[in-house]
Amino acid sequence: MRLAAICLLLLSPLGRGAAASREIELKADLLLGRMCDALLAFQEQRSSAPESARGALECRTTNPVPHGYHTRGAEAVFPFALRYQRTGRFLNETLQLGDWLVGMQLPEGSWLETPHSWWGTTAHELLALAASMKVLATVLGSEEQKARRERWIEACRRASDFIVLKIRPGDVPLSYLPTAACALRLAAQLSPGPTWEAHAAELVEHTLGALTKDGLFIEEGREGVDVGISLGQTIPALALYAILARDDRTGERAARIAYDHLVFLWPDGSVDAGWGSRMHRWTIWGSFGAYGPAAGFALLSARNPVFREAADRSIGMLGACLLENGLAGYGPWAAERGRPPAPPEPAAQGRPAEQICLYPTVNALVGLAMALYWGDLAGPTAPLPHEVHPACRVFPSVRAAVVHTGRLSVSFAWPALAIPGVYQPRGGSVTHLLYADIGTVQCATPSLFVRPESLHLPRQRGTSPLTPRIEFRSGERWYSNIFDAGTTLESYSTDPPQFVFRGELCDMTGKGSGTSYRLTYAVQGPVLRKTLEILGRRAPPGTCVLEPMAVPAGAQIFRNLDGVVFNTPRGGFELRLLGPRTGVVVEVPPGPPRGYFPLLPAVKTLPVQLRFLETGVTTARWEIKRME
């Protein structure tokens, strides 16, 4: 009996010790292998291919145009090298990819982010190339590889000189600074440059000072905060720099910042990044174009066992978002996105999922390689802080809040900052709702699907926001709380968590409708209760509350008199109207419509609607509840 109890404790995510933590390293290694194998299927090896493309990874998505050969795709040379070191396989493929990357470098030392002219990612490419040389030191040290080694080192020198000249605070997003610092440190280990290490130290020091009063990194501009980028790129780069430079002070500061960010890592390993300045990149497991949170947590694990647990959760979520071919998908429902509906039409049998960009796979692989090569995944773990004690935190500098009860996790946002091309959810919106044992129940997406970064982000026509919202339409105008930059947090309490927001339903330009509202959220255990009050006038005709609800795999959906029930293999949850009994009805479509199943983030939802039948009704109450 005692042995059984010990085994159960080791298997529990809250009680694992050193023995079980070896499983984390194995899990990361298996994921590295699967994703590397997936990328190798895209490597250009055809004898008929032009010499300029030999060894490159071909990104086959055509959304909205053919992507071709991304230079950043060649960052996979580092995880490929590590894969060779651990298995003895794919050396030629690794060397060919590195040769292609070196061949794509411009004389000035930069790499352009093909097919565009952005040079900032030279930092990422240098980091990957220099890291691969470190891993392949024995191979490249042989006499027969001497010429290749010299070419690669010369490429690292030119890139390092370019970075010192061009990558400076204010000229690039914040996450590029510590990434460049790591790249310079790695290059200096191969062939020291006179100013590389000093410049790297300056970049790191600036990064550590770029925090809001709430302790969040300002990733771009004066106020742009995005915890997906911070957890997936900035913190991992700071942690790696501390290891490379043997800078314990930076390591301790990075660990403190990472610990404060654990509130944004949710029990299933997802990242709460649905409200940030780059929320259009949110993939649930991380952020499009970043290394992913597992890297930073693994690199900091020697300082606190909670980071090892956090790394494990992150690795697990990444694995859950893989496509069937092993590429990293854009969210937990990515493998289902693009399949024919069930039952499929005969002509649709076997139709593959939509081709996606290779970027997220390459970036996540570099992060996994960092975690395995420099991280410390073998050791004891500790539970996440919000699993030990419930948490309720408000971040005034970014106008966001997070609540963890142990049964339920939820975040709210009411940003006022306008970021060109980024339509963050406003109005006291729920930006992420999750049950620990089921997964995502609700999430926010951009209020308008545009492509502020047209290089990689897919076009998503006919897609509706997944953000829960109040709305009505008047003629061709669409009014909603998600467009209201003037929303205020009237009051809140932390025990029990309750938030009261007040604002005005606005159109897409921010122009008010004259209809004000008060939206109250009360959180208790597994229940999120919502109350809407239309203030000072009747609700306009057609007013409704739209609640897109995630549809977990295998879920059975039942409509009842006052709501809808979702039964899943892991348990059930429901949306239930509490009142009034007349004047408001719950409407449920017959099935998840395509417009509420975006490609990025890949989350499949059913848009449940609470519709006001009578304009005299001004208040509605409803709840989302985990069923016991």
Secondary structure, DSSP 8 states (H G I E B T S, - for coil): -HHHHHHHHHHSTTS--HHHHHHHHHHHHHHHHHHHHHHHTTB---TTS-GGGTT-BEE---SSS--EE-GGGGGGHHHHHHHHHHHS--HHHHHHHHHHHHHT--TTS----TTS---TTHHHHHHHHHHHHHHTHHHHTSGGGHHHHHHHHHHHHHHHHHHHHH--BTTB-TTHHHHHHHHHHHHHHHS--SSHHHHHHHHHHHHHT-B-TTS-BEEETTTEE-HHHIIIIIHHHHHHHHHHHT-HHHHHHHHHHHHHHGGGB-TTS-B--TTSTTGGGB-SSSBTTS--HHHHHHHTTTT-HHHHHHHHHHHHHHHHTB-TTS-B-SSTTTTTTTS--SS--GGGTT-------SHHHHHHHHHHHHHHHT---SS-----HHHHS-EEEEETTTTEEEEE-SSEEEEEE-----BTTB----SSEEEEEEETTTEEEEE---SS---SSTTT----TT----S-EEEEEETTEEEEGGG-TT-EEEEEEETTEEEEEEEEEE-TTS-EEEEEEEEEEEEETTEEEEEEEEESS---TT-EEEEEEE--TT-EEEEETTEEEEEETTEEEEEEEEE-SSSEEEE--SS--GGGS-SSS---EEEEEEEE--TT--EEEEEEEEE-
